Amino acid sequence: MSVQGSTQWLKGIVTVQIRGGQPEQLVNQALSGGLELSSIRWTSKGLLEFELSVSDFFRLRAYLKETGCRSHVSKRKGLPFWLAKAERRKLFAGGLVLFIALIFMLSSLVWSVEVEGNVKLSEEQIREAARQEGLYPMQWSFRLANADVLSKQLVQKLPGSSWIGVEKKGTKVIIQVVEQTIPEQSPLQNPRDFVASADAVVTEIIAEAGRPVVKKNMRVKKGDTLISGTIGGEEYSRTVVAKGKVRGLVWYEFDIAAPLVQHVKVYTGEKKTKWYAVIGSRTLQVSGYGDHPYAASETIRHEEQAAWRKWALPIGRMKETIMEMRVEDRTLTEAEAKSVGILQAKADVLIKAGSDSIIRNEIVLHEKAENGKVYMKVLFEVEQSIVKEMPLVQMQGD
């Protein structure tokens, strides 16, 4: 912007459109009278338009009367108009300043304190020690001690910790705890035998301590000794804690009744949505009022928390979707019902036999269909741990 343009901007500039009368004569007389007109042009609507300062605009009135013209101000710019606009927007400007000050104030607070890495030390114990050092939610950041100082003070206050790190991320402070490693002492155990927990055929035996009594592929009965806790000869025998692993094949017989008609849940596609404003732990419904017309339904909730940059705010919204559903009957073939029944029985077998068990074989001993169900008697061959502990304390008097 030139020096002259800057001067005009300080005075204020208006853009004027001339209607009626003799526009050309108006321009000639105004220029002859010393008025400074600029950007003189004809608009697409056939109107003469030019720019002049605010002071010259008031002097233009005399020439308008002489030439029979009328003027219309189409645009205003410059310092006087900017000040007038700012005067009208005092409330907005004040609110903007207040908002910036509020954001700065909120960003200077510690909104949350998180504890990580603790196992033996309780979170409440760590938070209480931090509070004693002035570290807690809604504390001013500038009032906190240096992170290194906080770390040393917390280590002193928390026996069992070898190192504690304090890191500030935005409005969140993370306390990272490294606890002292103390080797755990294994509990004292009485001498014992390993005996069979069920009738089985041994598939694997590993004796870590004690004397193995059975071998692979041997058939054992429930209660038979698998690994003895008594070792050595008759004169020099002693008892130990038997340790090891013994697995075997165990058989389970199940009576299964699988219905030929299943009840299946089906969604119709009709739904109703409700929105809630979430403030802290409270919710306020804002849309979707009224009861839904569905005879049967299922409700799904989804909550979103507001955030500003890396900071989670205690406000948000929750969407509640109510979906119409109905229960339909599905007819199965005998083969499908049989498959469903066996699958359920397998799940029951694995729960009973243990998480490390494996179903090696299944044999359908009997099968019939009547009264809308498929009835089966099924034998499952399962490989599992067959170990049961038997203390030797009661035998010490022999």
Disulfide bonds with the S-S distance in Angstrom:
none
